[in-house]
């Protein structure tokens, strides 16, 4: 009997739990050798060498609206023609609706706007003793007809004229009309015909030279190439010599200024001893301030570039710390490390200021060495004088008056005194006098 029998409940009130259906096991395929695990997980096997399409998809047609396409023989007109000529051609018609609009090739019909003139304009601006009115009218008609193709125009022109003569007449008339019709010359100053007038003489000479070049033989071409190479070498040598002469003038001026500063510095350095002269660096000489040889070969160079190389040459004998001190001194004085306007005079003054600062730093260093030497000599002079006897400490006298053992516990006092006599942190300081201990009380056991 259990709780369900007591309560009168059926033993199986709830339906039995549904049995779980076993899932069909997937057929596990072994990963083939030589295939990465990631590739096998994505593709399920070997990746195809080329994309494949199922054959069933190829047989299916796209669900699009059916269009009835036909070709019909239909008439058409072109806007490029002025006679309204009607022609026929095959046209692709979709669902029975023919295409509308202009002829598709009419957009390629481009024409040149040829200027027209009146009788009054011709008499006033276009008269030329070498050209008649009939020839000019015929020329402009052919230019409009053949779109300024002067080779064809010269072939069709009824009078014996060259291509250059036809071009000269056409552009001269057009230029005169543009200037006459413009309210001011500035309105048409940007027009290429007005800005660059046609030069018939130059065109004839250009074509003649071109024909001469094209008719040359190989021997003549080689000879011309050799002549041009020799001429180029001569020009380069002349330019190099001229640039060297131009650079020598400012270099000599800077060298003279540097030599004066060097002489002044040398007169000061003669006062130093051999030890000081060997430890200090000599000021820059005139040779260091000269322009480097790389700049002499250049025809044009930046002045700032030349100034940097001159500063490097001037500071070559000084150390890195000295150069930094020179730059710091310039900044303290409010002077730019590189001049904003590097003209010849400004660069010369900048270099002169650097030389003076370098000389000042050398003098300050020599002064410090002299002061250090004087202080050493002063200390040596004091050491040679007889020394006074040192004063004895008062504590030593008092210690001699104290007995070795005083009162009770003399042994302990002696031990403490022995400990104080050991060397401490300050050996020169006098030791403190020993103190006697308080006698301990006697116990009953001791009696």
Secondary structure by P-SEA (a helix, b strand, c coil): ccccccccccccccccccccccccccccccccccccaaaaaaccccccccbbbbcccccccccccccccccccccccccccccbbbbbbbbbbcccccccccccccccccccbbbbbcaaaaacccccccccaaaaaaaaaaaaaaccaaaaaaaaccccccaaaaaaaaaaaaaaaaaaaccccccccccccccccccaaaaaaaaaaaaaaaaccaaaaaaaaaaaaaaaaaaaaaaaaaaaaaaaaaaaaaaaaaaaaaaaaaaaaccccaaaaaacccccccccccccccccccccccaaaaaaaaaaaaaccccaaaaaaaaaaaaaaccccccccccaaaaaaaaaaaaaaaaaaaaaaaaaaaaaaaaaaaaaaaaaccccbbbbbaaaaaaaacccccccaaaaaaaaaaaaacccccccccccbbbbccbbbbccccc
